[in-house]
Each structure stands twice: as C-alpha cells, then as structure tokens.
Amino acid sequence: DTAVSQTPKYLVTQMGNDKSIKCEQNLGHDTMYWYKQDSKKFLKIMFSYNNKELIINETVPNRFSPKSPDKAHLNLHINSLELGDSAVYFCASSHYAGARGTGELFFGEGSRLTVL
Amino acid sequence: DQQVKQNSPSLSVQEGRISILNCDYTNSMFDYFLWYKKYPAEGPTFLISISSIKDKNEDGRFTVFLNKSAKHLSLHIVPSQPGDSAVYFCAASARGSNYKLTFGKGTLLTVNP
C-alpha cells in the first residue's frame, strides 16, 4: 500500500513535447511538494502546495505548472520540454507545521524523465 | 550556491564498524536538520533529525551530532550493517520556510560484509 505514488516511473519523450507526472498520497497529509534531482544529484525543491494553495514556488521556468485538484494529489505538467529538463522528479508530502519550518517529508519513488 | 555541503561523495566501511557521515552548512538561519537515506530506484526516506536547540539526537544505531558554532553535523551509524549501504542526504530548513528543505549532494555509503 504505497504512501506516495507517482506515475509514470519512466518517461522518454522528444524535445518540444508536453508531458505530465501525477502524484497521489494516502497519508492524510495536507502539504505536497515537487523536487527535482538533476544530473549533479542535487535534490532541489520546485513547488509546494498546502491544502491546494501554492506556498513555495522556486525559480522554475513557466513551462512547469503544478496542479493540485485536492490535497491528496499534486500533478506536474511540463510544456515544450527541453533537454535540460531530463532529471528525476520526486513528489513528497508532509504535515504542515506553518512557521516552524520543520518536517519530515515522505517521498515517492521518483519519475525519471529523459528528453531526447 | 551550496548552502548544504557533503564533501565526501562516498564512504566505505566494514560491517560492525562505525560509519561517520559529515555535513556542513553555510546558512545561519537553518534551525532544523534531517538525514535521509536513499536506495537505488527509490525515493529518499527519513532517518533522523535534530533541532538547533540540541547537540545530539539518538535513535537506535543512528546518532546525529550538531555543532552550531562550526555549522557542522554528522551522522554516526554503529554498528554498520550491509543493509545500511545507500546514499545519505543531509538536509536543512529554516524557521518560517514552509518546510523548504535544502539538500546536500549525498554520500554513498558502502558497508562491506
């Protein structure tokens, strides 16, 4: 019974295409995230939603658009894919602790995107 | 601008010995630190954390030490087991950052039987 599940796990596509990665969590958390792990292995936050409201939006190209239909889902849509978008994208969730700025994240298995 | 640095990309230890993984940070606003463990083809999983009001936190075989003046933390695993072989990420967050974790690059730990 997977806590944070992402689909697809692997995605190979051509430059210029549009693709989506879906994420669902069954932990009852109210905050969800997208992280990107690039070729240099850094895990960097892209977006965070709390109860469907965007609360973190790092410097990410406008081609990336997160969508949270409800607090258990956070999807990532990418337009006009570029070679540099190739990475592993991790979805995560947590309880929201507000200003405390702390928290344990529960990660999905990752979605490896390869842009040719 | 690496605010969280793990300068050792890899570490190899013998089973039963101690593993020490190190992490340095530059942002003095960080007040909460976490270690995550990652196996291949899986997402990172939370291991242990420490608040800046403490200098040590222990959970079974895992202990995290925090030296705020040196902006340094370390994870000790003792005794090390082959199943501990994984990539270990150090992460930090600052008060009021909405759970924005800044991760290091990770250290690959290999525990040899």
Interface residues (C-beta under 8 A of the other chain):
Chain A: V4 T31 Y33 K40 K41 F42 L43 K44 I45 S48 N50 I55 I56 F90 A92 S94 Y96 A97 G98 A99 R100 G101 T102 G103 E104 L105 F106 F107 G108 E109 G110
Chain B: D31 Y32 L34 Y36 A41 E42 G43 P44 T45 F46 S49 S51 F89 A91 S93 A94 R95 G96 S97 N98 Y99 K100 L101 F103 K105 G106
